[in-house]
């Protein structure tokens, strides 16, 4: 049989290999490899390993009733209304306790980005500093309200917004440089990049002091060792 896109000699060689496999009966592994396929009856190693990892797969439910029954079986025993209320209250209490410990600076309750003595020291540096970045959101919202209340002064609001953004950027660079310098002096073995520490410090400085998490542990203007 002539296949499109093949030369006459390639077609003849393919047909000869196929006829040899048919004459041999089951066919040898060499003939199967010549045809570019795996030996008959032998799954590929990848498919076999994947089947062993997955295990048997349950058939898909045929009706909505079967789907509901399967969901109920996976959900476990049904709880009463009082038990659900008790479980919900316990879960809320655990979440509240974890949040309080996180706000207090408990190392076991902190997020991964806030853990470690270096990050704690960075937070103290930012909290002890008078940050201009923290005024960005209140000032920006105030300028927007003024612009909506008096559209005729929009000509002056745009330069003010640009000046505010430049000031915030400069303050962010300053706090990042201060953090890098003080961390290098206190933790000479620190391997964390200055870029990450600078972004972490600028992000905390841009948040209002009362909204920072964890809560500030030092007063403004306090000297850090």
Buried (B, 14 or more C-beta within 10 A) or exposed (E): EEEEEEEEEEEEEBEEEBEBBEEEEEBEEEBBEBEEEBBEEEEEEEEEEEEEEEEEEEEEEEEEEEEEEEEEEEEEEEEEEEEEEEEEEEEEEEEEEEEEBBBEBEEEBBEEEBEBEBBBBBBBBBBBBEBBBBBBEEBBEEBEEBBEEEEEEEEEBEEBBEEBEEBBEEBBEBBBEBBBEBBEEBBEEBEBEBEEBBEBBBEBBBBEBEEBBBBBEBEEEEEEE
